[in-house]
């Protein structure tokens, strides 16, 4: 980054995207990361449950998958399983 400041700006689009990705990961708070993991898992579950008709006999599950507290729980669970090496 220091070198880019000396020369002006970064013009390589690939490099800009990589630097942007790294910076976003560095500034992301742990809670935001956990919620992101929860949202990703909820999205997978929403697709799976929809395909298998779960929402027909358990409609409240759809609301759970949108609840922020449940998303936080899903995210913590995903993080825990990743740290154990299961994912």
C-alpha positions as CSV (number, residue, x, y, z in Angstrom):
1,X,0.0,0.0,0.0
2,X,2.9,2.3,0.8
3,X,4.4,1.7,-2.7
4,X,1.0,2.5,-4.3
5,X,0.8,5.8,-2.5
6,X,4.3,6.7,-3.8
7,X,3.3,5.9,-7.4
8,X,-0.2,7.4,-7.3
9,X,-2.9,4.8,-7.6
10,X,-3.3,1.0,-8.3
11,X,-4.4,0.5,-11.9
12,X,-4.5,-3.3,-12.1
13,X,-8.1,-4.4,-11.5
14,X,-7.2,-7.8,-10.3
15,X,-4.8,-6.4,-7.7
16,X,-7.5,-3.8,-6.6
17,X,-10.0,-6.6,-6.0
18,X,-7.5,-8.7,-4.0
19,X,-6.5,-5.8,-1.8
20,X,-10.2,-4.8,-1.3
21,X,-11.0,-8.4,-0.3
22,X,-8.1,-8.5,2.2
23,X,-9.1,-5.1,3.7
24,X,-12.8,-6.1,4.0
25,X,-11.7,-9.2,5.9
26,X,-9.5,-7.3,8.2
27,X,-12.1,-4.7,9.2
28,X,-15.0,-7.1,9.5
29,X,-16.0,-7.5,13.2
30,X,-16.3,-11.0,14.7
31,X,-20.0,-10.6,15.1
32,X,-20.4,-9.5,11.5
33,X,-18.5,-12.6,10.4
34,X,-20.6,-14.9,12.6
35,X,-23.8,-13.4,11.2
36,X,-22.5,-13.8,7.6
37,X,-21.8,-17.5,8.4
38,X,-25.3,-17.8,9.8
39,X,-26.9,-16.2,6.8
40,X,-25.0,-18.5,4.4
41,X,-26.2,-21.5,6.4
42,X,-29.7,-20.2,6.6
43,X,-29.7,-19.8,2.8
44,X,-28.6,-23.4,2.3
45,X,-31.2,-24.6,4.8
46,X,-34.0,-22.5,3.2
47,X,-33.2,-24.2,-0.2
48,X,-33.0,-27.7,1.3
49,X,-36.2,-27.3,3.4
50,X,-38.1,-25.8,0.5
51,X,-37.1,-28.6,-1.8
52,X,-38.2,-31.2,0.7
53,X,-41.5,-29.7,1.7
54,X,-40.5,-28.9,5.3
55,X,-42.2,-25.5,5.3
56,X,-45.6,-27.2,4.5
57,X,-45.7,-29.1,7.8
58,X,-43.4,-26.7,9.9
59,X,-44.1,-23.1,8.6
60,X,-42.5,-21.5,11.6
61,X,-39.1,-22.7,10.5
62,X,-39.1,-20.2,7.7
63,X,-39.4,-17.4,10.3
64,X,-36.6,-18.9,12.3
65,X,-34.3,-18.7,9.3
66,X,-34.9,-15.0,9.1
67,X,-34.6,-14.2,12.9
68,X,-31.3,-12.4,13.8
69,X,-30.9,-14.4,17.0
70,X,-31.2,-17.7,15.2
71,X,-28.8,-16.5,12.5
72,X,-26.3,-15.6,15.2
73,X,-26.7,-19.1,16.7
74,X,-26.3,-20.7,13.3
75,X,-23.2,-18.7,12.7
76,X,-21.6,-19.6,16.1
77,X,-22.4,-23.2,15.4
78,X,-20.8,-23.0,11.9
79,X,-17.7,-21.3,13.4
80,X,-17.4,-24.0,16.1
81,X,-17.8,-26.8,13.6
82,X,-15.2,-25.3,11.3
83,X,-12.7,-24.9,14.2
84,X,-13.3,-28.6,15.1
85,X,-12.5,-29.5,11.5
86,X,-16.0,-30.8,10.6
87,X,-16.6,-28.3,7.8
